[in-house]
Amino acid sequence: MAILRKKELNTMELKKLDERLLDLRKELIKINAQVAVGTLPENPGRIKEIKKTIAKILTQKKLRGGKGSING
């Protein structure tokens, strides 16, 4: 799953943003589980990308008036 750019976020519907947010959170949980067990993730830089993208989505939702809390 690729990172989202600002233009893409602006054109996405709130429902799509929610779906993408859920997918990114699941992916982050998987990677964090790998790190906790002690195995190295395939792409360690991906963690930072995912966190930034999650923050962008939450900000976009907040600006649009949607529910933008961390817990969903």
Legacy VTK file of the C-alpha trace (Angstrom):
# vtk DataFile Version 3.0
C-alpha trace
ASCII
DATASET POLYDATA
POINTS 72 float
0.000 0.000 0.000
1.485 3.299 -1.078
1.620 6.447 0.985
-1.009 9.066 0.242
-0.236 12.501 -1.057
-2.131 15.644 -0.074
-3.966 15.848 -3.409
-5.153 12.255 -3.073
-6.395 12.877 0.454
-8.320 15.982 -0.629
-10.200 14.071 -3.320
-11.005 10.960 -1.259
-14.383 10.483 0.351
-14.590 10.110 4.132
-15.617 6.483 3.778
-12.515 5.715 1.710
-10.350 7.564 4.237
-11.794 5.415 7.022
-11.059 2.245 5.074
-7.488 3.339 4.326
-6.979 4.330 7.962
-8.111 0.909 9.141
-5.794 -0.850 6.670
-2.812 1.258 7.711
-3.453 0.625 11.394
-3.627 -3.131 10.780
-0.367 -3.008 8.850
1.292 -0.998 11.625
0.140 -3.523 14.222
1.662 -6.365 12.187
4.981 -4.562 11.838
5.061 -3.631 15.530
4.371 -7.276 16.430
7.365 -8.330 14.314
9.557 -5.799 16.099
8.291 -6.918 19.518
9.122 -10.547 18.753
12.596 -9.536 17.682
12.473 -10.080 13.937
13.428 -7.255 11.656
10.678 -5.952 9.386
11.259 -6.145 5.637
11.292 -2.367 5.335
12.001 -0.535 8.610
11.354 2.855 6.981
7.794 1.775 6.296
6.883 2.314 9.959
7.581 6.031 9.676
5.653 6.272 6.395
2.623 4.557 7.891
2.604 6.778 10.977
2.852 9.928 8.868
0.069 8.772 6.556
-2.191 7.959 9.516
-1.580 11.471 10.876
-2.385 12.999 7.476
-5.653 11.063 7.264
-6.688 12.045 10.794
-5.902 15.688 10.051
-7.882 15.585 6.815
-10.867 14.049 8.596
-10.713 16.688 11.311
-10.592 19.504 8.756
-13.627 18.104 6.965
-15.583 17.841 10.192
-15.492 14.077 10.356
-14.570 12.154 13.443
-10.801 12.485 13.632
-9.870 10.925 16.934
-6.993 8.513 17.279
-9.256 5.661 18.339
-11.392 5.943 15.240
LINES 1 73
72 0 1 2 3 4 5 6 7 8 9 10 11 12 13 14 15 16 17 18 19 20 21 22 23 24 25 26 27 28 29 30 31 32 33 34 35 36 37 38 39 40 41 42 43 44 45 46 47 48 49 50 51 52 53 54 55 56 57 58 59 60 61 62 63 64 65 66 67 68 69 70 71
